Amino acid sequence: MDIPTSQTTCKSNSSSLDSYLEDFIVFLKSERNYSTHTVKSYSKDIRYFFSYCKKFNSSELSNITTTDIREYAAKLNRTGRAPSTIQRSLSSIRTFYAYLQKEKIVKINPALNARGPKLHRKLPKVMNVDEMSRLLDNNKKTDLIIRDVAIIELLYSSGLRVSELVSLDIININIRSSEVKVTGKGNKQRVVPIGKLAINALKLWLTAREKYDFYNQEALFLNNRGKRLSTRSVQLRLRKLALEKGINKTVHPHVMRHSFASHLLESSGDLRAVQEMLGHSNLSTTQIYTHLDYQHLSQVYDKAHPRARKKEK
């Protein structure tokens, strides 16, 4: 990435920066437990910013201002950087300065009030009811298919994240009350209903599962080696089944969750209930599904309303 140039007056001290950045990286790994990929991204973003600053002057980290950071973000925008890339860069700089502030190296965080371009939120992809039926309509009764159908039924019936699904133990499923106890993000637990078809699919799998429980596993879903099924395995199996059924979409576990939320909201209109079942902390996260519902209503309106229909020629 070429660093854009500007007449800004932002400054940095390279030797101090290297030392502080090394300590910051240790902090991210040890205390924040960030992944190697995330740490590399933070380090790269920070180095790019200070290289940009160094072209004009060299001084203390505390001399960089909010205006300097805003000018950097504006320059990135003018040179064609994606809004998400700019936002990530600002987040990296903001986090770095928060660390410096915590260590009493600087007094203020100049990146706090620096905002990048607004992100355009993409609407999640969903499957329609016919596509879901095609995916689940399978005449094969092998153990693998029985397991896969139970997985898809549970994902679609209860709106689980794939990470929540693979971490389920048998004890989390209550067949009698048709409920599943889920541990979501931040170790928050919720109880979600399971539909009748999903319950039937789970009963079939629990019977077939006995053949693969070589190690007295607690896991609900096992692979053919008797180990807990991985997230990657679920992703690959879903993709394979969708291709076999001729579904012309990239089908992954989160599509099941999006479809669950969209179809449930479309039928009930109860946004709060959908929020609870999805385990969203903020209602604003769930509200994206109202846009999907509005798209559907708009299509119906355009086709049906006499004032919306185009005149036939």
Secondary structure, 3 states (H helix, E strand, C coil): CCCCCCCCCCCCCHHHHHHHHHHHHHHHHHCCCCCHHHHHHHHHHHHHHHHHHHCCCCCCHHHCCHHHHHHHHHHHHHCCCCHHHHHHHHHHHHHHHHHHHHCCCCCCCCCCCCCCCCCCCCCCCCCCHHHHHHHHCCCCCCHHHHHHHHHHHHHHHHCCCHHHHHCCEHHHEECCCCEEEEECHHHCEEEEECCHHHHHHHHHHHHHHHHHCCCCCCECCECCCCCECCHHHHHHHHHHHHHHCCCCCCCCHHHHHHHHHHHHHHHHCCHHHHHHHHCCCCHHHHCHHHHHHHHHHHHHHHHHCCCCCCCCC
